[in-house]
Amino acid sequence: MLDTSAPFSTLIRTATEQQHNEAEHSTFMRDLLTGQLGVEAFYRYTSQLWFVYAALEKHSETLASDPVAGPFVKPELARLAALEADLAHLGGENWRDELTALPATAAYAARIEEVATEWPAGYVVHHYTRYLGDLSGGQVIRGTAEKLWNLPKKGDGVRFYVFDEISNPAAFKRDYREALDQLPLEGPEVDRVLDEARLAFTMNTNLFGELGAECSPASPRI
Ligand code: HEM
């Protein structure tokens, strides 16, 4: 049972702990980060993130002045330009022609767009799920990708994971959690928001599931 008197940043982390674990230990992530998949799988994953961040950042200007979502929308978090540099490096100059969203990606991006225009607190949940994750576990992914596929350290291919304008990620995350604690959520909206957070994690796990079905490790040689 969740202790609903706890600060909201604790509630959202606790409510999604199990799903975080599932996403982190999904077959696709495991195969990717243990070197069982090639750089093409990393490219395909990065291309799916393009759709997610295009949706997250499409309404940034409007959301920046929203009383609920505004405190979270910060230019130093914006990832789309970095993703585009990575995709150009990983996929070559025609990367845009190769962009196709998996069904799980399309559903995820559509949900983000829906909350971005209709429900600011719901948008904050999706914002939290991605950006706070990128500032945390994302750093593990970057280090592994650089080594596995010989990508330039903090350079093209992994720029998505590099937050040049955030000099102290721990302090940034602390402030972010304080902003979460100040969200004006009342009564049933707390439950609704926590459900949305679980959905956000499930949508990431679904995406890994489809990527896993598409990119499996080469069969072992006999
Ligand atoms: C290989 C995959 C992953 C690894 C190794 C990983 C690892 C971590 C670690 C170590 C933290 C704690 C950092 C801290 O307390 O400062 C964290 C936090 C977080 N991760 Fe992940 N993670 C992974 C995948 C994901 C995915 C797929 C998502 C969702 C899209 C995600 C979302 C988050 C969020 C939102 C937090 C912040 C939790 C909080 O303190 O409120 N992570 N991750």
Residues whose N, C-alpha, C, O or C-beta is under 5 A from the ligand:
A	BS01	HEM	S9 R13 A23 E24 M29 Y128 T129 R130 L132 G133 S136 G137 V140 N204
